[in-house]
Amino acid sequence: MTQRDQSVPFGYALINLSEQEARQVQWQAELKGEDWSAVQNVLTRLFQLRKLPELATELLPINERLLKLSKSGVGAFLSEFYQEQLLKKCMIILREDVREESGQMLLEKLGHVWVQFYTSILPTLQAFFAPIQFKGLSIRALTLISFRDIVLLKTSIEDALDSSVSSSIPVSPEIKQMLLVLQSVHKSPPTEQFYELQILVSKVVQPYLCMEYGPCQVADSFAMKRHHSLGGLHDMKVKTPDTPNTPSSIKSLFV
């Protein structure tokens, strides 16, 4: 039997691929068309903040292309592809302006990037993807989580906030807004990145009540990560005064 005869048929090989590999094969086959290429080009321009007024004329064409894609064979993978490939590429574009910064300069530039992202990029993305519904988290939530993980937490933001607080330099409203908006969305169960974000919020909002696990009384990120590695914040014990005015439903949060 020749080497050619021993080759495995493509269909059989695809069956034996891992699920993730099979998805990638399907993405590559179906996302090379004109429709997705047009979507990618427009979104890249959006994150580069190039010719934003002109993008308004792209709204209906992009709506139609995304609706067409959602009804095709790639529709089931559209959300995953958006998160795993397109968003990562676009968020790296945003991160370039702050990647090498530190201290007050980081906070200043990061606040500027956040305002552009939150007031221009995010609403435009929501408008582009309005005709389709992702399963699970919304396009807004997915995009905010990606900003948190790829832009914010890849900078030296914690050191910058510590320096600002120790020097009694007020943290700008833009940074506070960014942290509070980002902590309003998370996957279920929450990831380590969500816990890291809560530490940052507790540095600029005091007193700060953690969204799910009671008051944040963790000295630093090392302590938070250590508790997380030992079984999560569910195991943390935070004592409160046992007074008659404390409802039992509230007391139960801290034991």
VOPAGU-2260 file (C-alpha; in pm, 1 decimal, decimal comma):
REM VOPAGU-2260
SITE   aa  ch    i         X         Y         Z
SITE  MET   A    0       0,0       0,0       0,0
SITE  THR   A    1     139,0     338,1     -96,9
SITE  GLN   A    2     186,8     629,9     139,8
SITE  ARG   A    3    -101,0     804,9     -33,5
SITE  ASP   A    4    -333,2     509,3      30,2
SITE  GLN   A    5    -247,0     518,9     397,5
SITE  SER   A    6    -351,5     880,4     435,0
SITE  VAL   A    7    -646,8     943,8     664,1
SITE  PRO   A    8    -955,7    1098,1     503,6
SITE  PHE   A    9   -1016,4    1457,6     613,7
SITE  GLY   A   10   -1359,5    1380,8     760,5
SITE  TYR   A   11   -1222,4    1097,1     973,4
SITE  ALA   A   12    -931,1    1312,5    1091,7
SITE  LEU   A   13   -1169,3    1591,7    1189,6
SITE  ILE   A   14   -1371,4    1353,2    1405,1
SITE  ASN   A   15   -1054,9    1256,6    1592,7
SITE  LEU   A   16    -947,9    1613,1    1659,3
SITE  SER   A   17   -1013,4    1760,5    2000,4
SITE  GLU   A   18   -1327,2    1970,6    2026,7
SITE  GLN   A   19   -1125,4    2293,1    2037,5
SITE  GLU   A   20    -919,7    2194,9    1732,7
SITE  ALA   A   21   -1233,7    2101,3    1542,5
SITE  ARG   A   22   -1380,9    2441,7    1619,7
SITE  GLN   A   23   -1068,1    2613,7    1495,5
SITE  VAL   A   24   -1086,1    2419,6    1168,7
SITE  GLN   A   25   -1445,8    2529,0    1122,7
SITE  TRP   A   26   -1359,9    2890,8    1208,1
SITE  GLN   A   27   -1079,4    2896,6     955,7
SITE  ALA   A   28   -1300,8    2749,3     688,4
SITE  GLU   A   29   -1603,3    2971,6     739,9
SITE  LEU   A   30   -1457,6    3297,7     873,2
SITE  LYS   A   31   -1237,1    3374,7     576,2
SITE  GLY   A   32   -1523,2    3509,6     372,2
SITE  GLU   A   33   -1604,2    3863,4     272,3
SITE  ASP   A   34   -1857,5    3923,3     549,9
SITE  TRP   A   35   -1629,6    3851,2     845,3
SITE  SER   A   36   -1334,4    4026,0     683,8
SITE  ALA   A   37   -1545,8    4341,6     655,0
SITE  VAL   A   38   -1647,8    4312,0    1022,6
SITE  GLN   A   39   -1286,1    4268,3    1132,8
SITE  ASN   A   40   -1167,1    4568,2     933,8
SITE  VAL   A   41   -1434,0    4797,2    1077,2
SITE  LEU   A   42   -1376,5    4684,5    1437,1
SITE  THR   A   43   -1000,9    4726,7    1403,8
SITE  ARG   A   44   -1055,3    5083,7    1284,5
SITE  LEU   A   45   -1291,1    5138,5    1576,5
SITE  PHE   A   46   -1031,8    5032,2    1836,5
SITE  GLN   A   47    -767,4    5238,6    1660,2
SITE  LEU   A   48   -1007,0    5535,8    1691,7
SITE  ARG   A   49    -968,8    5606,5    1320,1
SITE  LYS   A   50   -1236,8    5801,2    1134,7
SITE  LEU   A   51   -1500,3    5737,2    1400,6
SITE  PRO   A   52   -1765,8    5966,3    1244,1
SITE  GLU   A   53   -1742,5    5765,8     921,3
SITE  LEU   A   54   -1814,5    5442,8    1106,9
SITE  ALA   A   55   -2175,4    5555,3    1153,3
SITE  THR   A   56   -2229,8    5486,6     784,8
SITE  GLU   A   57   -2108,5    5129,4     841,6
SITE  LEU   A   58   -2377,3    5047,4    1097,3
SITE  LEU   A   59   -2643,8    4897,4     872,1
SITE  PRO   A   60   -2400,2    4707,0     646,5
SITE  ILE   A   61   -2226,8    4556,6     950,7
SITE  ASN   A   62   -2562,9    4471,6    1109,9
SITE  GLU   A   63   -2659,6    4285,7     792,4
SITE  ARG   A   64   -2327,5    4101,9     766,0
SITE  LEU   A   65   -2337,0    3989,5    1130,2
SITE  LEU   A   66   -2698,1    3878,5    1098,9
SITE  LYS   A   67   -2603,3    3675,8     791,2
SITE  LEU   A   68   -2310,0    3517,6     976,8
SITE  SER   A   69   -2527,6    3433,8    1277,2
SITE  LYS   A   70   -2761,5    3235,6    1052,3
SITE  SER   A   71   -2477,0    3047,7     882,6
SITE  GLY   A   72   -2286,6    2743,9    1001,7
SITE  VAL   A   73   -2049,3    2965,8    1197,8
SITE  GLY   A   74   -2328,7    3124,4    1399,2
SITE  ALA   A   75   -2284,3    2887,2    1692,7
SITE  PHE   A   76   -1917,3    2986,1    1719,2
SITE  LEU   A   77   -1955,8    3360,7    1670,0
SITE  SER   A   78   -1952,6    3448,3    2040,0
SITE  GLU   A   79   -1649,6    3231,3    2108,3
SITE  PHE   A   80   -1458,2    3368,5    1810,9
SITE  TYR   A   81   -1543,4    3723,8    1915,5
SITE  GLN   A   82   -1399,2    3662,2    2262,7
SITE  GLU   A   83   -1099,3    3445,9    2183,2
SITE  GLN   A   84    -961,0    3613,0    1872,9
SITE  LEU   A   85   -1117,1    3941,6    1772,9
SITE  LEU   A   86   -1141,8    4099,3    2118,9
SITE  LYS   A   87    -789,9    3994,2    2215,8
SITE  LYS   A   88    -646,5    4155,9    1905,2
SITE  CYS   A   89    -845,4    4476,8    1953,3
SITE  MET   A   90    -772,5    4508,9    2326,3
SITE  ILE   A   91    -399,5    4479,1    2261,0
SITE  ILE   A   92    -437,0    4782,2    2033,6
SITE  LEU   A   93    -587,0    4977,5    2325,9
SITE  ARG   A   94    -321,6    4855,7    2569,1
SITE  GLU   A   95     -34,2    4993,2    2363,5
SITE  ASP   A   96     -90,7    5346,8    2496,2
SITE  VAL   A   97     -48,0    5240,9    2859,6
SITE  ARG   A   98     166,0    4926,2    2845,6
SITE  GLU   A   99     494,3    5092,2    2943,8
SITE  GLU   A  100     354,2    5353,2    3182,9
SITE  SER   A  101     362,8    5355,0    3562,4
SITE  GLY   A  102     260,3    5571,7    3857,3
SITE  GLN   A  103      56,8    5885,8    3798,1
SITE  MET   A  104     127,7    5884,0    3424,9
SITE  LEU   A  105     -31,8    5539,5    3401,4
SITE  LEU   A  106    -341,2    5656,8    3589,1
SITE  GLU   A  107    -370,1    5963,7    3367,4
SITE  LYS   A  108    -333,7    5775,3    3038,3
SITE  LEU   A  109    -545,6    5483,8    3154,0
SITE  GLY   A  110    -824,7    5723,7    3247,3
SITE  HIS   A  111    -806,2    5872,2    2897,2
SITE  VAL   A  112    -814,4    5527,3    2733,3
SITE  TRP   A  113   -1110,8    5428,1    2950,6
SITE  VAL   A  114   -1313,5    5735,0    2852,2
SITE  GLN   A  115   -1254,1    5666,6    2482,5
SITE  PHE   A  116   -1340,7    5300,1    2525,8
SITE  TYR   A  117   -1648,7    5349,7    2743,6
SITE  THR   A  118   -1802,5    5646,9    2561,6
SITE  SER   A  119   -1714,0    5566,8    2199,0
SITE  ILE   A  120   -1596,6    5211,8    2137,4
SITE  LEU   A  121   -1830,0    5013,0    2363,0
SITE  PRO   A  122   -2156,7    5181,9    2250,8
SITE  THR   A  123   -2054,6    5141,3    1886,0
SITE  LEU   A  124   -1981,4    4771,3    1938,5
SITE  GLN   A  125   -2321,2    4725,3    2099,7
SITE  ALA   A  126   -2486,5    4895,9    1803,2
SITE  PHE   A  127   -2296,5    4679,1    1554,1
SITE  PHE   A  128   -2394,4    4354,8    1729,8
SITE  ALA   A  129   -2750,7    4459,4    1816,8
SITE  PRO   A  130   -2919,8    4222,0    1565,0
SITE  ILE   A  131   -2769,5    3906,9    1718,4
SITE  GLN   A  132   -2796,6    3749,3    2061,5
SITE  PHE   A  133   -2503,8    3570,5    2222,1
SITE  LYS   A  134   -2575,5    3281,2    2455,5
SITE  GLY   A  135   -2468,2    3360,7    2809,5
SITE  LEU   A  136   -2307,3    3698,9    2869,4
SITE  SER   A  137   -2403,5    3997,5    2655,2
SITE  ILE   A  138   -2172,0    4168,5    2407,1
SITE  ARG   A  139   -2131,3    4450,8    2662,6
SITE  ALA   A  140   -2030,6    4216,3    2944,4
SITE  LEU   A  141   -1790,8    4015,5    2726,9
SITE  THR   A  142   -1620,8    4332,9    2606,5
SITE  LEU   A  143   -1587,3    4481,7    2956,3
SITE  ILE   A  144   -1438,7    4158,0    3090,7
SITE  SER   A  145   -1190,1    4155,4    2803,4
SITE  PHE   A  146   -1089,5    4515,3    2884,0
SITE  ARG   A  147   -1037,8    4413,5    3246,9
SITE  ASP   A  148    -823,7    4108,9    3168,4
SITE  ILE   A  149    -620,8    4229,6    2868,6
SITE  VAL   A  150    -587,1    4603,4    2930,1
SITE  LEU   A  151    -629,9    4690,9    3298,2
SITE  LEU   A  152    -478,1    4389,2    3474,2
SITE  LYS   A  153    -179,8    4374,9    3238,2
SITE  THR   A  154     -56,7    4712,3    3367,2
SITE  SER   A  155     105,6    4808,7    3698,5
SITE  ILE   A  156    -226,7    4955,6    3813,9
SITE  GLU   A  157    -202,2    4821,5    4171,0
SITE  ASP   A  158     134,7    4987,1    4232,6
SITE  ALA   A  159       6,2    5310,5    4081,3
SITE  LEU   A  160    -299,5    5313,9    4310,3
SITE  ASP   A  161     -89,2    5232,8    4617,3
SITE  SER   A  162     146,4    5519,2    4533,9
SITE  SER   A  163    -144,4    5757,0    4483,2
SITE  VAL   A  164    -312,2    5660,6    4810,3
SITE  SER   A  165      11,9    5676,4    5014,3
SITE  SER   A  166      86,3    6021,4    4868,9
SITE  SER   A  167    -269,4    6142,6    4939,1
SITE  ILE   A  168    -317,4    6214,5    4568,3
SITE  PRO   A  169    -687,3    6186,8    4477,5
SITE  VAL   A  170    -772,2    5913,7    4228,2
SITE  SER   A  171    -949,2    6060,6    3925,9
SITE  PRO   A  172   -1323,9    6009,1    3871,2
SITE  GLU   A  173   -1242,9    5827,8    3544,4
SITE  ILE   A  174   -1037,9    5561,1    3724,2
SITE  LYS   A  175   -1303,4    5517,0    3992,8
SITE  GLN   A  176   -1573,9    5484,6    3729,2
SITE  MET   A  177   -1365,6    5231,2    3537,6
SITE  LEU   A  178   -1311,3    5009,9    3842,4
SITE  LEU   A  179   -1674,5    5022,4    3954,6
SITE  VAL   A  180   -1812,9    4951,2    3607,3
SITE  LEU   A  181   -1573,2    4661,1    3552,7
SITE  GLN   A  182   -1656,0    4501,7    3887,2
SITE  SER   A  183   -2025,1    4502,4    3794,5
SITE  VAL   A  184   -1974,6    4220,9    3540,8
SITE  HIS   A  185   -1815,3    3881,3    3580,3
SITE  LYS   A  186   -1840,0    3522,7    3467,1
SITE  SER   A  187   -1990,4    3253,2    3685,1
SITE  PRO   A  188   -1817,0    3133,0    3889,1
SITE  PRO   A  189   -1600,5    3445,8    3931,4
SITE  THR   A  190   -1243,6    3414,5    3808,7
SITE  GLU   A  191    -918,2    3510,1    3978,7
SITE  GLN   A  192    -918,1    3828,5    3767,1
SITE  PHE   A  193   -1245,7    3930,1    3930,8
SITE  TYR   A  194   -1090,5    3888,4    4275,0
SITE  GLU   A  195    -790,7    4095,6    4168,1
SITE  LEU   A  196   -1024,8    4368,5    4051,1
SITE  GLN   A  197   -1204,8    4377,0    4385,4
SITE  ILE   A  198    -871,9    4445,8    4555,0
SITE  LEU   A  199    -821,4    4745,3    4326,2
SITE  VAL   A  200   -1171,1    4877,7    4395,1
SITE  SER   A  201   -1117,6    4847,6    4771,9
SITE  LYS   A  202    -817,1    5079,4    4741,4
SITE  VAL   A  203   -1020,2    5370,2    4602,7
SITE  VAL   A  204   -1369,5    5310,4    4747,3
SITE  GLN   A  205   -1392,9    5303,6    5126,3
SITE  PRO   A  206   -1574,1    5150,2    5293,7
SITE  TYR   A  207   -1613,2    4895,5    5017,0
SITE  LEU   A  208   -1854,6    4603,0    5032,9
SITE  CYS   A  209   -1740,8    4318,9    4810,6
SITE  MET   A  210   -2008,2    4220,3    4562,1
SITE  GLU   A  211   -2043,6    3859,7    4676,3
SITE  TYR   A  212   -1831,2    3782,5    4978,5
SITE  GLY   A  213   -1878,7    4056,0    5238,0
SITE  PRO   A  214   -1647,6    4344,4    5330,8
SITE  CYS   A  215   -1298,6    4342,2    5178,5
SITE  GLN   A  216   -1055,8    4336,8    5470,3
SITE  VAL   A  217    -762,4    4185,7    5286,6
SITE  ALA   A  218    -429,4    4354,3    5347,4
SITE  ASP   A  219    -292,7    4306,5    4997,3
SITE  SER   A  220    -321,4    4109,6    4677,9
SITE  PHE   A  221     -94,1    3835,8    4811,3
SITE  ALA   A  222    -336,3    3764,5    5092,6
SITE  MET   A  223    -630,5    3761,2    4853,4
SITE  LYS   A  224    -459,8    3521,2    4614,2
SITE  ARG   A  225    -349,8    3299,4    4903,0
SITE  HIS   A  226    -706,4    3271,5    5032,5
SITE  HIS   A  227    -826,5    3204,8    4678,4
SITE  SER   A  228    -570,6    2927,0    4626,6
SITE  LEU   A  229    -672,9    2767,0    4955,5
SITE  GLY   A  230   -1033,4    2734,3    4858,1
SITE  GLY   A  231   -1167,7    3071,6    4759,6
SITE  LEU   A  232   -1310,5    3367,1    4941,8
SITE  HIS   A  233   -1601,5    3155,8    5060,0
SITE  ASP   A  234   -1372,3    3032,4    5335,9
SITE  MET   A  235   -1270,2    3376,5    5460,6
SITE  LYS   A  236   -1393,2    3470,7    5807,4
SITE  VAL   A  237   -1463,4    3837,7    5865,5
SITE  LYS   A  238   -1588,6    3921,7    6211,6
SITE  THR   A  239   -1839,9    4195,6    6278,8
SITE  PRO   A  240   -1968,8    4338,6    6605,5
SITE  ASP   A  241   -2242,6    4115,9    6745,2
SITE  THR   A  242   -2494,8    4386,7    6824,4
SITE  PRO   A  243   -2872,9    4367,0    6859,3
SITE  ASN   A  244   -2908,6    4606,3    6565,5
SITE  THR   A  245   -2736,1    4370,5    6321,5
SITE  PRO   A  246   -2998,8    4163,7    6135,5
SITE  SER   A  247   -2933,6    3789,6    6133,4
SITE  SER   A  248   -2948,3    3790,5    5753,0
SITE  ILE   A  249   -2653,8    4031,4    5748,0
SITE  LYS   A  250   -2460,3    3846,2    6018,0
SITE  SER   A  251   -2479,6    3530,4    5807,4
SITE  LEU   A  252   -2266,8    3696,5    5540,3
SITE  PHE   A  253   -1965,7    3713,1    5769,3
SITE  VAL   A  254   -1948,4    3364,4    5918,0
